[in-house]
Amino acid sequence: MNHNVMMAQAQAQAQVFQTRALPKKTDNAPQYDGKLKDDLELYLFATEKFYSEFRDLMNANTSESVDMIFCNFGPVVRTFLREVSHSLTRVDGIRDPLTWALCKDRLRPRFRDEHVIPSFNGRTTVSSSFPRRSCFTMRAIGMPPIAVDLGVVPRALDDLALPQQPPVL
């Protein structure tokens, strides 16, 4: 009896997956690696255009759209989104969904290129007041996820209150 119920559930799931529309295979989905040369706003626009047939899914209060787009991110962005997803866990252990709107809201402050300043010779330079993006996460330097959410994250590693080593004589 239990086997029949499981078979019926498996068949129902298979039908749901078959009826779902898949992303277009004719074009390549936009990729975003989170590097300085990548334009985040252009990526977000291109992604919404590429997945336009999934507009209802992207506006839904579920994480299915981010799950669908997740493979288009580079390793640094994936790690960051995993941290964001982990920070959405409530006290009762239930995890709120990482919706597309929330994903965009979290990506913009982290990967925005405000610190890149165009110079007069046509090249871009990095402002000294902002550090270059690095491949480490805030948890790797000991910052809890809540500090990232509240904006208490230091601008550079020099701003961390690390204990000073006594000079060696």
Helices and strands as residue ranges (DSSP letters): H 2-19, H 40-50, G 52-54, H 55-59, H 64-69, G 70-72, H 75-87, H 100-111, E 116-118, E 124-126, H 145-150, G 157-159
